[in-house]
Amino acid sequence: MSNSDVAPRQALPTVETVRPDNGRDENRWVLLLTLTVLLLGALGVLLRQTQAPMANLQPELSLHQQQLLMELAIAADEIRFLALPEFQQTGHWPDRQQLLAEGLLPVLPGQSVMDWQQPEAGCLLLPQPNLSAAFLMRLQTDSIQLYFTDHLTTPVSCDQLDHWFPMNKLP
């Protein structure tokens, strides 16, 4: 048999399935892309959040009150420096009369040093009737704390200062 005797083969018809172009696959990809963008956006929002600034609960002090607070802080350091050895020996802080005699208790202009009150041992109160406010100095073994209230009240005890603002951080 020669090459010319071979009959040409006929190609068999092939069946190819053609999917309709109705957008089924596109819907999946668009949905996947949309969800990816939304998830990335939500992740970005969560990671970029910052703490909201805390509202300032400290009362606004007048210039004279700020001056007195500064003087009280200095007086607290002086009291601690001068009276700590006595406190360590006797276990008692000096009373109001001793501190007044040494000139360690400051006052606002127009007030007298006699305005200082001592509701209990280790606790000194300076009311300011003209401003309806008061300062309190609490003497403790490890520190001296300053408090302020914008309404004139005398505390029942120096341990119960619910409506008093701690003023250890000076403005």
C-alpha positions as CSV (number, residue, x, y, z in Angstrom):
1,M,0.0,0.0,0.0
2,S,1.2,3.2,-0.9
3,N,0.6,6.5,0.6
4,S,-1.8,7.4,-2.0
5,D,-4.0,4.4,-1.4
6,V,-4.8,5.4,2.2
7,A,-8.1,7.0,2.5
8,P,-8.2,10.3,4.3
9,R,-9.6,10.0,7.7
10,Q,-12.6,12.1,8.4
11,A,-12.5,14.2,11.5
12,L,-15.0,13.3,14.0
13,P,-17.2,16.1,15.1
14,T,-16.4,17.4,18.6
15,V,-19.0,18.6,21.0
16,E,-18.0,21.7,22.9
17,T,-20.3,22.9,25.7
18,V,-20.6,26.7,25.7
19,R,-21.8,28.2,28.9
20,P,-24.3,31.0,28.5
21,D,-23.1,34.5,29.2
22,N,-25.7,35.3,31.7
23,G,-23.4,36.8,34.4
24,R,-23.5,33.9,37.0
25,D,-19.8,33.9,37.4
26,E,-19.6,37.6,37.4
27,N,-22.0,37.8,40.3
28,R,-19.7,35.6,42.5
29,W,-16.6,37.7,41.7
30,V,-18.4,41.0,42.2
31,L,-19.8,39.8,45.6
32,L,-16.4,38.5,46.7
33,L,-14.7,41.8,45.7
34,T,-17.4,43.8,47.5
35,L,-17.1,41.8,50.7
36,T,-13.3,42.1,50.5
37,V,-13.5,45.9,50.2
38,L,-16.0,46.1,53.1
39,L,-13.9,43.8,55.4
40,L,-10.7,45.8,54.6
41,G,-12.6,49.0,55.4
42,A,-14.0,47.7,58.7
43,L,-10.5,46.5,59.6
44,G,-9.1,49.9,58.8
45,V,-11.7,51.6,61.0
46,L,-11.1,49.2,63.9
47,L,-7.3,49.7,63.7
48,R,-7.4,53.5,63.3
49,Q,-9.7,54.2,66.3
50,T,-8.2,56.4,69.0
51,Q,-9.3,57.0,72.5
52,A,-11.8,59.8,72.9
53,P,-10.3,62.5,75.2
54,M,-11.6,62.4,78.7
55,A,-13.8,65.2,79.8
56,N,-12.0,67.5,82.2
57,L,-13.6,67.0,85.5
58,Q,-11.3,69.4,87.2
59,P,-13.0,72.6,88.2
60,E,-11.9,75.9,86.7
61,L,-9.8,77.8,89.3
62,S,-9.6,81.5,89.4
63,L,-6.2,83.1,89.3
64,H,-6.2,83.6,93.1
65,Q,-7.2,80.0,93.6
66,Q,-4.4,78.8,91.3
67,Q,-1.9,81.0,93.2
68,L,-3.2,79.5,96.5
69,L,-3.0,76.0,95.2
70,M,0.6,76.6,94.2
71,E,1.4,78.1,97.6
72,L,-0.4,75.1,99.2
73,A,1.8,72.7,97.2
74,I,4.9,74.6,98.4
75,A,3.6,74.6,102.0
76,A,2.9,70.9,101.8
77,D,6.5,70.2,100.8
78,E,7.8,72.5,103.6
79,I,5.5,70.8,106.2
80,R,6.7,67.4,105.1
81,F,10.3,68.5,105.3
82,L,10.1,70.3,108.7
83,A,7.5,68.1,110.4
84,L,8.4,64.6,109.2
85,P,11.1,63.9,111.8
86,E,8.6,65.0,114.6
87,F,5.9,62.8,113.0
88,Q,8.3,59.8,112.9
89,Q,9.1,60.2,116.6
90,T,5.6,61.0,118.0
91,G,3.3,59.7,115.3
92,H,1.4,63.0,115.2
93,W,1.5,65.8,112.7
94,P,1.8,69.3,114.0
95,D,-1.6,70.9,114.7
96,R,-3.0,74.1,113.2
97,Q,-1.5,76.4,115.9
98,Q,2.0,75.1,115.4
99,L,1.8,75.4,111.6
100,L,0.4,79.0,111.9
101,A,3.2,79.9,114.3
102,E,5.8,78.7,111.8
103,G,4.0,80.6,109.0
104,L,3.5,77.5,106.9
105,L,-0.2,77.9,106.0
106,P,-0.8,80.3,103.2
107,V,-4.0,82.3,102.6
108,L,-5.6,84.3,99.9
109,P,-5.5,88.1,99.9
110,G,-8.3,89.3,102.1
111,Q,-8.3,86.2,104.3
112,S,-6.8,85.7,107.7
113,V,-4.6,82.9,108.8
114,M,-7.2,82.2,111.4
115,D,-9.6,81.0,108.7
116,W,-7.7,77.7,108.7
117,Q,-9.7,75.0,110.4
118,Q,-8.7,71.5,111.6
119,P,-11.7,69.1,111.5
120,E,-9.5,66.3,112.7
121,A,-5.8,65.5,113.3
122,G,-3.8,65.6,110.1
123,C,-6.5,67.4,108.2
124,L,-6.5,71.2,107.5
125,L,-9.4,73.0,105.8
126,L,-9.3,76.5,104.3
127,P,-12.9,77.6,103.4
128,Q,-13.4,80.5,101.0
129,P,-16.8,81.9,101.8
130,N,-16.6,84.7,99.2
131,L,-16.1,82.1,96.5
132,S,-18.2,79.3,97.9
133,A,-15.2,77.0,97.7
134,A,-12.7,75.3,100.0
135,F,-9.2,73.8,100.0
136,L,-8.2,70.8,102.1
137,M,-4.7,69.6,103.0
138,R,-4.6,66.0,104.2
139,L,-1.4,65.0,106.0
140,Q,-0.5,61.3,105.6
141,T,2.5,59.2,106.5
142,D,3.8,58.9,102.9
143,S,2.4,62.0,101.3
144,I,0.4,65.2,101.7
145,Q,-2.6,65.5,99.5
146,L,-4.4,68.6,98.4
147,Y,-8.2,68.7,97.6
148,F,-10.5,71.4,96.3
149,T,-14.3,71.7,96.2
150,D,-16.3,74.3,94.3
151,H,-19.1,74.3,96.9
152,L,-18.5,75.3,100.5
153,T,-18.8,72.2,102.6
154,T,-17.0,70.9,105.7
155,P,-16.2,67.2,105.3
156,V,-17.5,64.8,108.0
157,S,-14.2,63.0,107.9
158,C,-11.0,63.5,106.0
159,D,-11.4,59.9,104.7
160,Q,-14.8,60.8,103.1
161,L,-14.0,63.3,100.4
162,D,-16.5,62.2,97.8
163,H,-17.2,65.6,96.3
164,W,-13.7,66.9,96.6
165,F,-11.3,67.1,93.6
166,P,-7.7,65.8,94.2
167,M,-5.4,68.6,93.1
168,N,-2.0,66.9,93.4
169,K,-1.3,67.7,89.7
170,L,-0.9,71.4,89.5
171,P,-2.2,73.3,86.5
